[in-house]
Amino acid sequence: MPLYGFHCTDCDKDSELLVGFADKPRCPSCGSRKMERLISRPAPPGRSKGVVKAARARAAREGHLSNFSRKERGL
């Protein structure tokens, strides 16, 4: 089940709940069913130095060079 953000119109609190898409959750604060699903932003792709370093280390362990540039592969 995915994690969705909700806003309770009765107590004016936001919460994140693990529910199915068609489920009608109750507010964890007041118990109301007047919950509005919030629109969430997509997460940007990970491009930090740590993520790149880990991907390259894994590629080297697995014996392929897919995470290295053409220059680094000697092409």
C-alpha positions, 0 to 999 in steps of 0.5 A: 500500500502506498503512503498518502498525505491527507488533510483533515477539514475538521481539525485542520491537521495534516497526516501521512497514512498508509492506505489503499487508493480507494480507502476512506481513512479516519483522521488520527487526531480527531477520528473524522472521515473528512480527509482530503488527499494532498497532492505530493511532489515527485522525488527528484532522481538521486544524483548526489556524489554518494549515490553515484559512488555507490552505483559505481562500486556496485557496477565494479563488483558485478563486472560491468561498467554501465555507471561509468562515462565513455571517457572513464571506460576508455572509449 
